[in-house]
């Protein structure tokens, strides 16, 4: 039975007036869906449904798309062992990216932090080492179980399913999550509810208006099926302010990747070069070397709930 795609209004302004930015590169009448397309390490760059830009506010998003319940079902089933192999790079990334957050909200005894979409809990582990009472929610049953097995405070499910009481947390973080959500405005509204007055929200995501994204056009790597929304600092600020947050600032933040993993990501673009570099890196024993990567198309925005 062919899967059903649904049309949605703009999540920022509610308009249905949009223009196609990038046509679909996936068949829209598939009878079966490969759940691995929602793995964090999926190499499906350039494989996406139609991506549009709202004519009224400029928000970029996938439209039409798979139904929200179907997407959530796939995220619950995701298993991604390759993600575990990238632990060293993610530890370095989170340790560095935690510093500007702590400049705005220094951890003290009992300070509660929630990481939404925490996957296997690497950020929670780093935050706990720094003194935070760190929690997480994660829809992937496999990923949540990986975190729970290490003694981390991770709830299996979505933020809404967790049903936290109002004003439960001092800080909420979303690392590479908001672009995957079927209804980011609703998620941000729920975060506003569970944050204490004066609480801090940190959102890390991809930047569709970055110079690198504009230069790459339809070859920008982050155009993928799993990404439903493509924010810019401008549109993300508008959404957070609409919900009631006061945006403090935003900054470009890259990440660390193992050299072997980084080269493997080139497979979708230059298979021959990727395989040649991969052989050379393994011959030199450099595949596990963590290297910083920053093309200026990833950013973190910090916002506070008013007192």
Backbone torsions as a table, in degrees:
resi	resn	phi	psi	omega
1	UNK	NA	124.5	-179.0
2	UNK	-61.2	140.6	178.9
3	UNK	-71.6	159.0	-176.8
4	UNK	-103.5	129.5	172.7
5	UNK	-100.4	148.4	-179.8
6	UNK	-125.0	144.1	174.9
7	UNK	-89.9	140.7	-178.2
8	UNK	-130.5	152.9	172.8
9	UNK	-77.6	167.5	177.3
10	UNK	-59.1	132.1	-177.6
11	UNK	-76.5	-12.3	-178.5
12	UNK	-96.9	-45.8	-175.5
13	UNK	-120.2	-8.1	177.7
14	UNK	84.1	0.1	-178.3
15	UNK	-72.9	151.5	172.7
16	UNK	-108.5	10.7	-178.9
17	UNK	-93.5	106.5	-176.7
18	UNK	-140.4	165.1	178.2
19	UNK	-125.7	141.8	-179.5
20	UNK	-69.0	126.6	177.9
21	UNK	-96.6	-46.5	178.0
22	UNK	-138.1	119.2	179.5
23	UNK	-63.6	158.6	-179.8
24	UNK	-62.8	140.5	173.9
25	UNK	-113.2	9.2	179.5
26	UNK	-118.9	148.1	174.4
27	UNK	-66.8	135.9	-175.6
28	UNK	-97.8	13.4	178.5
29	UNK	-130.5	33.8	-179.8
30	UNK	-63.6	142.2	178.2
31	UNK	-89.5	-17.1	-179.7
32	UNK	-143.2	150.8	-178.7
33	UNK	-120.6	136.6	-179.4
34	UNK	-87.1	111.2	-176.1
35	UNK	-62.2	-23.5	-178.3
36	UNK	-66.8	-13.0	175.1
37	UNK	-63.7	-16.3	-180.0
38	UNK	-102.7	8.4	171.2
39	UNK	-66.5	142.3	176.4
40	UNK	-58.5	-32.3	-176.8
41	UNK	-95.2	13.4	-179.5
42	UNK	-59.3	131.9	-179.9
43	UNK	-90.7	18.9	-173.3
44	UNK	-77.8	50.6	178.1
45	UNK	-65.3	136.5	178.5
46	UNK	83.0	-1.6	178.8
47	UNK	-102.8	108.8	-173.3
48	UNK	-158.7	162.7	171.4
49	UNK	-84.7	179.5	-175.3
50	UNK	-57.9	130.7	179.0
51	UNK	-110.8	127.7	-175.2
52	UNK	-121.4	163.3	173.0
53	UNK	-119.4	129.4	178.0
54	UNK	-65.1	129.2	-179.7
55	UNK	-71.5	-19.8	-175.0
56	UNK	-90.1	-45.8	-175.1
57	UNK	-118.3	-13.9	177.5
58	UNK	90.7	1.7	177.8
59	UNK	-64.8	136.5	179.1
60	UNK	-105.1	132.3	-177.5
61	UNK	-157.7	164.6	178.2
62	UNK	-81.0	129.0	-178.8
63	UNK	-161.5	117.1	2.4
64	UNK	-77.9	172.9	-178.3
65	UNK	-146.7	171.1	174.5
66	UNK	-65.2	155.6	-179.5
67	UNK	-64.4	146.1	-175.7
68	UNK	-57.4	-41.0	-179.2
69	UNK	-65.1	-36.6	178.5
70	UNK	-67.1	-40.1	178.5
71	UNK	-63.3	-45.5	179.9
72	UNK	-62.3	-40.1	177.5
73	UNK	-56.2	-41.9	-179.8
74	UNK	-68.1	-41.3	178.5
75	UNK	-62.8	-33.9	178.5
76	UNK	-67.1	-28.9	-177.3
77	UNK	-91.4	-10.8	-174.2
78	UNK	-58.5	133.2	169.9
79	UNK	-129.7	127.8	-170.4
80	UNK	-138.7	72.2	-178.1
81	UNK	-58.5	-29.8	179.8
82	UNK	-60.6	-29.8	178.0
83	UNK	-58.0	-36.8	-178.7
84	UNK	-65.2	-30.8	179.9
85	UNK	-70.1	-17.6	-179.1
86	UNK	-96.1	16.5	-174.4
87	UNK	-56.5	-45.0	-175.8
88	UNK	-58.6	-45.4	179.3
89	UNK	-63.8	-38.0	-178.5
90	UNK	-71.9	-34.9	176.0
91	UNK	-62.0	-47.5	178.6
92	UNK	-61.3	-41.4	-179.7
93	UNK	-62.8	-49.2	-175.8
94	UNK	-69.4	-35.3	177.9
95	UNK	-63.0	-40.5	179.1
96	UNK	-71.2	-43.5	-175.4
97	UNK	-75.2	-16.2	177.7
98	UNK	-74.8	-25.1	-175.0
99	UNK	-61.3	-50.1	178.9
100	UNK	-65.2	-27.9	175.9
101	UNK	-66.6	-42.5	-179.2
102	UNK	-71.4	-20.5	172.7
103	UNK	-64.8	-31.4	-179.0
104	UNK	-92.2	-26.3	-178.1
105	UNK	-144.1	78.6	-179.0
106	UNK	-61.8	134.6	180.0
107	UNK	-72.3	134.6	172.3
108	UNK	-126.6	170.7	-176.8
109	UNK	-55.8	125.1	177.5
110	UNK	87.1	-0.9	178.8
111	UNK	-68.0	125.2	-172.7
112	UNK	-101.2	133.0	179.9
113	UNK	-126.0	138.0	175.8
114	UNK	-121.2	127.5	175.3
115	UNK	-104.2	114.7	-178.1
116	UNK	-86.8	127.3	-175.5
117	UNK	71.3	50.3	-169.5
118	UNK	-78.6	-7.0	-178.6
119	UNK	53.2	-122.1	-175.7
120	UNK	-86.7	4.1	170.3
121	UNK	87.7	20.7	-178.9
122	UNK	-60.8	-44.8	-179.2
123	UNK	-65.8	-37.5	178.9
124	UNK	-61.9	-41.3	179.3
125	UNK	-62.7	-43.0	179.2
126	UNK	-65.6	-43.4	-179.7
127	UNK	-63.7	-39.2	179.4
128	UNK	-63.5	-39.2	177.3
129	UNK	-61.2	-29.3	-178.3
130	UNK	-86.9	1.3	175.4
131	UNK	105.1	0.8	179.1
132	UNK	-77.6	148.1	165.5
133	UNK	-86.0	87.6	-166.2
134	UNK	-97.1	132.7	179.3
135	UNK	-126.0	165.8	177.0
136	UNK	-150.4	157.1	169.3
137	UNK	-127.1	141.8	-175.3
138	UNK	-152.8	123.1	-178.5
139	UNK	-72.2	-30.4	-179.1
140	UNK	-67.3	118.3	-179.5
141	UNK	-63.5	-37.7	179.3
142	UNK	-64.5	-48.9	-177.1
143	UNK	-65.2	-43.1	179.8
144	UNK	-62.3	-38.5	179.6
145	UNK	-66.8	-34.4	176.0
146	UNK	-61.3	-42.6	179.5
147	UNK	-68.9	-44.8	-178.3
148	UNK	-63.6	-33.7	179.2
149	UNK	-65.6	-22.4	177.0
150	UNK	-94.8	11.6	175.8
151	UNK	80.2	16.2	-179.4
152	UNK	-86.0	150.3	-177.5
153	UNK	-84.1	81.8	-176.0
154	UNK	-122.8	130.0	178.2
155	UNK	-99.6	130.2	178.2
156	UNK	-79.0	120.8	179.8
157	UNK	138.0	-169.3	179.5
158	UNK	-94.0	171.1	177.9
159	UNK	-60.3	-42.8	-179.6
160	UNK	-67.2	-37.5	178.4
161	UNK	-66.3	-30.4	179.5
162	UNK	-66.7	-31.0	174.5
163	UNK	50.8	54.2	177.1
164	UNK	-67.8	149.2	174.9
165	UNK	-66.1	160.3	176.4
166	UNK	-58.4	149.5	175.3
167	UNK	53.9	47.5	-177.4
168	UNK	-88.8	-23.3	-170.5
169	UNK	-131.8	151.2	175.8
170	UNK	-86.6	-31.5	-178.1
171	UNK	-140.8	139.5	171.6
172	UNK	-126.6	134.9	179.1
173	UNK	-121.6	149.5	171.7
174	UNK	-135.8	107.7	-179.7
175	UNK	-102.8	110.7	178.7
176	UNK	54.6	46.3	-176.3
177	UNK	-122.5	-43.6	-169.2
178	UNK	-61.0	-29.1	179.9
179	UNK	-72.3	-14.3	-179.3
180	UNK	-93.4	-12.2	-170.5
181	UNK	-80.4	142.6	178.1
182	UNK	-71.8	-28.0	-179.1
183	UNK	-142.3	78.1	-176.1
184	UNK	-61.7	-34.9	179.7
185	UNK	-62.5	-41.9	178.4
186	UNK	-63.5	-38.9	179.7
187	UNK	-65.1	-43.7	180.0
188	UNK	-65.7	-35.9	177.1
189	UNK	-64.0	-40.4	177.2
190	UNK	-66.4	-38.1	177.1
191	UNK	-63.0	-41.0	177.7
192	UNK	-58.4	-39.6	-178.3
193	UNK	-66.5	-41.1	-174.4
194	UNK	-88.0	-8.5	175.1
195	UNK	-80.0	143.6	173.0
196	UNK	-70.9	153.7	172.5
197	UNK	-54.5	131.3	-174.7
198	UNK	86.3	-2.0	-178.9
199	UNK	-69.4	158.0	-173.2
200	UNK	-110.3	138.2	172.5
201	UNK	-115.3	132.2	176.2
202	UNK	-121.4	122.2	-178.3
203	UNK	-122.5	121.3	177.4
204	UNK	-110.6	129.0	-176.9
205	UNK	-156.5	179.9	179.6
206	UNK	-86.9	154.3	-174.3
207	UNK	-116.5	101.9	-178.3
208	UNK	-66.9	-19.5	-178.9
209	UNK	-101.7	10.1	178.3
210	UNK	-69.3	153.3	177.2
211	UNK	-55.1	-38.7	-179.2
212	UNK	-65.9	-42.0	178.5
213	UNK	-63.2	-41.3	179.0
214	UNK	-65.6	-40.4	-179.8
215	UNK	-65.6	-42.2	-176.9
216	UNK	-75.9	-29.3	-180.0
217	UNK	58.5	-129.7	-176.5
218	UNK	-69.4	-8.8	178.0
219	UNK	-96.6	5.5	176.3
220	UNK	-60.4	125.6	-171.8
221	UNK	-58.6	-29.0	-173.1
222	UNK	-80.8	2.8	172.5
223	UNK	-78.8	97.4	-173.3
224	UNK	-141.9	156.8	-179.5
225	UNK	-58.2	-39.6	-175.5
226	UNK	-66.6	-19.2	-180.0
227	UNK	-92.7	114.9	-176.9
228	UNK	-95.6	-25.1	-179.0
229	UNK	-132.1	142.8	-178.0
230	UNK	-125.5	92.3	-176.9
231	UNK	-81.5	164.0	165.3
232	UNK	-124.8	166.3	175.4
233	UNK	-54.4	-33.9	-179.1
234	UNK	-67.2	-50.3	-176.5
235	UNK	-73.0	-34.6	177.5
236	UNK	-66.6	-40.8	176.9
237	UNK	-59.1	-44.4	179.6
238	UNK	-59.1	-43.9	-178.9
239	UNK	-65.4	-45.9	-179.4
240	UNK	-63.1	-40.3	179.9
241	UNK	-69.1	-35.5	177.3
242	UNK	-61.0	-37.3	-179.2
243	UNK	-73.5	-25.3	178.8
244	UNK	127.7	-5.0	179.9
245	UNK	-71.8	154.8	170.3
246	UNK	-107.1	111.1	-177.6
247	UNK	-71.6	129.6	-178.9
248	UNK	-91.1	-51.3	-179.9
249	UNK	-174.5	172.2	172.8
250	UNK	-141.4	156.6	-178.3
251	UNK	-148.2	148.5	173.4
252	UNK	-70.6	136.0	177.2
253	UNK	-141.3	120.7	177.5
254	UNK	-88.7	-151.6	-178.5
255	UNK	-154.6	170.3	173.7
256	UNK	-105.4	139.2	176.3
257	UNK	-134.7	147.1	171.5
258	UNK	-64.0	140.5	-177.2
259	UNK	-58.7	-41.2	179.1
260	UNK	-62.5	-41.1	179.2
261	UNK	-67.7	-42.5	179.9
262	UNK	-59.5	-44.0	179.7
263	UNK	-65.6	-36.6	179.1
264	UNK	-63.8	-27.1	179.6
265	UNK	-70.3	-15.9	178.7
266	UNK	-79.1	-9.2	-175.3
267	UNK	-55.3	-37.4	-177.0
268	UNK	-70.1	-19.9	-176.4
269	UNK	-104.0	-48.6	-177.2
270	UNK	-135.4	81.4	-175.3
271	UNK	-56.6	-44.1	-177.4
272	UNK	-64.7	-47.8	179.2
273	UNK	-62.9	-41.9	-179.7
274	UNK	-59.5	-45.8	-179.0
275	UNK	-67.2	-37.3	178.9
276	UNK	-65.7	-46.0	178.6
277	UNK	-64.4	-37.6	-179.7
278	UNK	-62.3	-43.0	178.1
279	UNK	-63.5	-41.2	-178.8
280	UNK	-66.4	-42.9	-179.3
281	UNK	-64.1	-41.6	178.9
282	UNK	-68.7	-36.0	178.8
283	UNK	-63.7	-33.0	-179.9
284	UNK	-89.5	-4.8	179.8
285	UNK	70.6	29.2	-175.7
286	UNK	-105.2	8.2	-173.4
287	UNK	-63.4	-25.1	-177.7
288	UNK	-95.3	1.3	-179.8
289	UNK	-65.9	125.1	178.7
290	UNK	-84.4	125.3	-178.3
291	UNK	-123.2	141.7	178.2
292	UNK	-76.1	138.0	179.8
293	UNK	-129.7	123.5	179.1
294	UNK	-152.4	104.6	176.8
295	UNK	-98.3	9.2	178.7
296	UNK	75.0	13.9	-177.9
297	UNK	-112.0	16.8	172.7
298	UNK	-125.1	134.6	-178.9
299	UNK	-141.8	157.0	176.3
300	UNK	-120.2	131.8	177.8
301	UNK	-114.7	135.4	179.4
302	UNK	-111.3	133.3	-179.7
303	UNK	-142.0	152.0	-177.2
304	UNK	-122.2	142.4	171.7
305	UNK	-79.8	125.3	-177.5
306	UNK	-58.4	152.3	177.2
307	UNK	-68.7	NA	NA
